[in-house]
Amino acid sequence: MTVRIEPMSETVRVVVDHQSAETTEQQDAQIEIAWRDLCARNPRYFNGTMLAFDSYDAGTGVVRATVEQYKRHAVRDVVDVGISLLAITGLLIARDDQGCKNILLGKRSPNTHRYGNLWEFGPSGGIDVPVQPARTLGLKAIVREIERETMEECGIAMTQHRATPIAMVHDEAVGSTDLAIMIELGGIPPIEHGWEYLDSRWVDADALERWAQCTPNELIPTTLALVPAVLSLMR
């Protein structure tokens, strides 16, 4: 099984260690060649720093992360040096005019690195590396990352909301670990699409359950794995 869900403490925080995985000269050379090939095929690729998942202590709620170059993760299909992207997934829940809970899903662009043209709970994305000397990101800082992604990907400014950590989702096939945070909004806001989402929609619990049962191949694996937990939150 490539997707693994782990319960997450409400006191979750990310502690950052500013160092990267050790690699050999041969691996570095292979990474550069593979990265140039990726960029040639998709001009939207750009290198930068990212947080990589290291470990999680359920007792303390501490997620340990290191700082990495994105290109070293992006080429893992060619050169796998064991880097797992640390990201966030927002589970945006809002009530419609009838008081029914709805959750936001977005259809990924074909230009995204993984799972193009598939639907996901969103918004989602990597966690920005904090400015030194900051080494710890608490829940408020993590939620600010979701707020940023929500504005960039959906044009939604989250002004009034309540955030609850739900689960940590490990996708071993693509090398990612997402902190899934439920965000309860006051009402359903309008959506504006950026390049990362081809489409977005709000769906209620019954529609989500039918979607997962009838056409599960339309959902990315991590979203499909989260559906049972999300349904329990919506009902």
Secondary structure, DSSP 8 states (H G I E B T S, - for coil): --EEEEE--TT-EEEEE-------HHHHHHHHHHHHHHHHH-TT----EEEEEEEEETTTTEEEEEEEEHHHHHTTTTS-----EEEEEEEEEEE-TTS-EEEEEEEE-TTSSSSTT-EEES-EEE-----TT--EE-HHHHHHHHHHHHHHHH-----SEEEEEEEEEEETTTTEEEEEEEEEESS-------TTEEEEEEEEHHHHHHHHHH-GGGB-HHHHHHHHHHHHHH-
